[in-house]
Amino acid sequence: MDKSSRTAGAQSLRRALQLLRLLARYPDDGLKLGAVIDQSGLTRSTVHRLLSCLLEEQFAERDRSTHRYRLGIDAMQLGFASMRGAALISQYRPQMQKVARISGDTVFLLVRQGDYSVCLHREEGHFPVRVFTTDVGERRLLGIGAGGLGLMATLPDAEIERIMKRNTAEYVLSGFTPARMGAAVERTRQAAYSEIADTVTKGVSGVGCVFQASPSSLAAVSIGAITSRLSAPRKQELALLLMDEFTQAPAAAQTPAGK
């Protein structure tokens, strides 16, 4: 944009937006104050003042142990709000509706958001007992749900280890140790689809796969149902259905495991 055409009196707003864009480039590890100052080119006092305001408004958050800054929940919610009507949902809703109609169960569309997966859309099947373990807009740690496990399996082992360390307490509450997560990730990589049982809600199982949603981003689609409906053969059958509808070459299988 030509500087001469910029709105006058909006310098502070532009600088705050600059910091938000900077934090958005580091969703996993975040940035320490010094790095924010260096990369933004702003003075220490300006960065401190703007970050303090972003923290107060929950557009940024500061990790108490590492003192690193990341995007806050309100920034993420704004991003999610813009995505609800985005092309991703419009593009894949017909396939989700088809899978829900064929399977009779609930189908979820998810993308990665830092250490979490976030549900963008949900389609309900006709089976009378419906599984609503994840609401649209809800975040869940990567690796716990079927879609999140698929997304986790596409990551390098070192990044998976960092995610587990950052969220140890939450993973333990869900019954996941590094060894259990490692085994689940390896199974997913070998099979090219993910499956879970009783990890989110007791009596509920799921199966999912990852696909290339755009040239630069992955998404996951999963099916959730009561466990009695998802025997091992049916999980495989539904996984093949998902892969047929969403990808001919599953992204999870394309990603070099552990690299």
N, C-alpha and C positions, 0 to 999 in steps of 0.2 A: 504494500500500500504506500502511495506517495505520502510522505510525512506532512506535506502541506495540506492534505485533505483530512488529516486526523482530527477527531473531535477535541476541542480545547478543554482544558480543565479536568482531563481524565487520566492524568499521569499515574496517580496512585493505583487506580483500577487496572491500568495496563500492567503495572509492575506486579500487582497481586496475581493477575492472570498469567504473567510470565513465570511466576513461582509455581503456580498450579501445573502449568505445562511441564515444567522442569521435574516436579515430583512425579508426574504421570509417567515419566520415562524410567522411573526406578520403583515399580510397584512392589517388588519383592524385598530388596535390601534397604530401600530408603536412602536418605542422604543426611549426613551430619551437617551442622550449621556451617562449618568452614567450607564444605563442598558446595552448599547452596550459594554462599557468598562468591566463591571462585567461579562457579559456572554461570551465575546470573550476571556478574559484573556490577552488582549493586553494592552500596556501602553496607558495612556491618549493621549500623543503626537502622538503616532502611529495611534490610532483610529481617532483623529481629522484630521490628515493629509490625511488618506485614505478616510474618509467621505467627506472631502473637494474636493478631486479629483472626487469622485463618483458623488457629487452634480454638479460639473462643467460639467461632461460628461453626466448628466441627467440619470445616473444609480441609483441614489437615489434622494429623495426629502425631504425637511424639512418643516413641517407645521409651519407657522408663528405664529399661536396662541398657539399651544401646545408644540412647539419646539421638536416634535417627528420626527424621521426619518423613512421613508418607501422606498420601491422600487420605482424607478423612471420610467418614460415612456419608456426609451430605454431598460431597463432591461425587462420590460413587453413585448416590441416588439420582443426582442430576444426569449423570452419564447413562444410568439405566433407563431413566424416564425418556431420554432421547432415543434409546434403542428399541423401546417397546413397539414403535411403529416403523422400525427400520426395515430395510430390504431383506435382512436376514430372516426375519420372521415371515414376511410375505412370501419369500422365495421357497421356504421349506414347510409352510403350513399344509399345503396339499399332501405332501408325503407323510407328515405327521398324522393327518386325518385318515389317510389310507391305512397306515400301520395300526392306528387305534381301532379302526373299523375291522380289520382282519384279526387282530389279536384280542380285541374286546377289552383291552387294558389301557392304563394311563400312559401317555407318551410325553416325555419332557425334552425340551431343548435347552442346553446349557452352554455357557462360555466361561473361560477362566477369567478371574478378577484377582490378581495377586496370588495369595495363598488359598484362595477360595474358588469355588465354582458358583455361578449365579444362574438361577433359572429365568430364562427369557420368556418361555411360552409353555403351555400345557394343553394337551388334547385328551379328552376323556373317552374311554371305550364304553361299550354297551353292557359289560359284565356288571351285575347289580352291586357287587362289593368292590367299590372303587378305592384306589390308593392315592391319597393326597399327601404323601410324605413331604413334598416340597411345594411351597406356594410360589407363584410368579413373583419375582423380585427377591426371593429368599437366597441367602448365601450359605454355603456349607463348605467346610474344609475339604480341600482336594483329597481324593482317595477314599472317602467314606461312602458316598453314594456311587451307583453304577457309572453314571456319566462322569463324575469327578474322578473316579478311579481310572477311567479311560484317559482323561486328560493328564492325570498324574503320570501314567505310564509312558507318555510321550516325552517326558522331561528327562534330562540327564540325571544320573544317580546322585551326583554332587548337589544338584539343586533340590532333589527330593530330600536329601539328608538335611539341608538347610531349612526347608519348610517344616520338616518333622521337629527339628530342634527349636524353631521359633514358636511352635504350637504344641509342645510336648504335653502339657496338662490337658488340653482339649482332646488330643488323640488318645491319651490314656483313658479318659472318660468314655470314649467310644470303643474302647477295647483294642486299640491299635498300638502295638509296639513297633519299633523299627523292623524287627525280624518279620512280624506278621505283614506289615506293609510291603516289605521287600518281596515276600513270597507272592502277595496279591499282584504286585506290579509285574513280576516275572511271568505269572500265569497269563496276565492280560497281554503282555508282549508276545508270548508264544501263541496264544489263541487268536490274536488280533481283535478280540472283543473282551469286554469286562463283565463280570458277574459278581453279585453280592447277595448275602442272605443274612437278615436280622442285624445288620450293622446300623441302619437308620432307625428302624422300628421293628420290634419283635414280631415275627410272623409275616414280614414283608420281604420280598426278594426283588432283584432287578437284574437287568442285562442291558448293556449299552455298547456303543461304538463311537469312535472319533472320526471326523471327516474334515476335509479342507473346505472351510466355509468361504474363504477368500484367498487370494494369492499369499496373504501374509498372516492369516489367522485360522485357528482350528476351532471347531465347535464339537459338542457331543450330543448325542440323542440317546435316550434310554427309555426302557419300558419298566414300569413298576407294577407288581401284582402281589396278591397274597401268596405265601410260599407254597401252598398246596397246588397252585396253578402252574408253578414254575419248576417242574422236574428237570433233571439234567438234559434229557433229549429235547424238551420244549425250549429250554434256554438257548440251546444251540440252534434250533429252528428259528426262534425269534431273532437271534443275533444275525443269522443269514438274511432274514427279511430286512433288518435294519441296514445291513451293508449293501444289499441289492438296491434299496431305495435311496440311500444317501451317498454311497461311494462304491466304485468298482474295485478300488485298491485302498483298503483301510489305512488312514494316516498313521495309526498306532503301529502298523506293521512296517510302514515306510521309514519311521524314525529310528535311527540306529540306537539300540537299547544300550543305556548306560554311557553314551558318548557325550 
